[in-house]
Amino acid sequence: MVHFVDAKTLVNARGSMNVYRGCTHGCIYCDSRSRCYRFTHPFEDVEVKRNAPELLEKTLSSKRKKCMIGTGSMSDPYMHCEDELRMTRRCLEVIERHGFGATLITKSDLVLRDIDLLERINRKARCVVQMTLTTYDEETCSILEPDVCGTERRFEVLKELRDRGIPTVVWLTPILPFINDTWENISGILGYCEEARVSGVICFDMGMTLRDGNREYYYTALDEHFPGLRDRYVRTYGDSYVIRSPNADGLMRMFRRRCEENGMISDPDACFEFIGRFPENGRQTTLDI
């Protein structure tokens, strides 16, 4: 389900945009459901900024210095409606035409539909694709992220991007205590990252965040799929915002060691610097808007 709006602005001063608001992937842990984001419509009723390409055209045509334009921080740019609406592709076409760089965050293999365009952007300026991987076991992945392709398919996407020369970064987050906070899970995902030769892996810590809005949705999902686990969360964490795995210290040591051994950036700030680096001057710039 979608509804359309005319947006007043699209790109913020850091070069980030979202052409959609809401999501249909159904991830049980999604922070974007939090009340602090003040959704005035159901989360799955995706808001489409129908004038996004025109707003982006206006912004980039007046921008003197090129930079990376990012999308996907709040809503996946390749959720189901993009297959028909092609809003993300239209915005990428504007980016390519004006010689800017592009970076996006997604869980969807629909990104491969636009690999021709991403290749052109990467040749002309720079393109970095960020892919979220949380759960190595496919059955568990289908519970945590039910309406998007599984982790193995995302691994195939990463390899295809690698073969096309498009750099990639993996978001290894969130890690859900008592569910996917295991050595086997983290090791399996890192194995995928190593084989796909990703440039970096973003992991702030082994855990997740919960706040009003997404906490209630998450706990309802726990009741359905992991009976009794809600009570364990409440006993262990109360109403805490940061939910850190009891296994976090050991998992983080293993994570950093594997990244170092395989030449993958593991420091989040260094990953963000890599993602935002525009080839013209080696550093991300801000939009003078």
ABEGO torsion letter per residue (X at the ends): XBBBBBBABABBAAGBBBABBEBAAGBAABAAABAAAGBABBAABBBBBAAAAAAAAAAAAABABBBBBBBGAABBAABAAAAAAGAAAAAAAAAAAAGBBBBBBBABAAAAAAAAAAAAAAAABBBBBBBBBABABAAAAAAABAABBBAAAAAAAAAAAAAAGBBBBBBBOBBBBGAABBAAAAAAAAAAAAAAGBABBBBABBEBBBBBGAAAAAAAAAAAABBGAAAAAAAAAEABABBBBAAAAAAAAAAAAAAAAAGBBABAAAAAAAAABBAAAGBBBBBBX
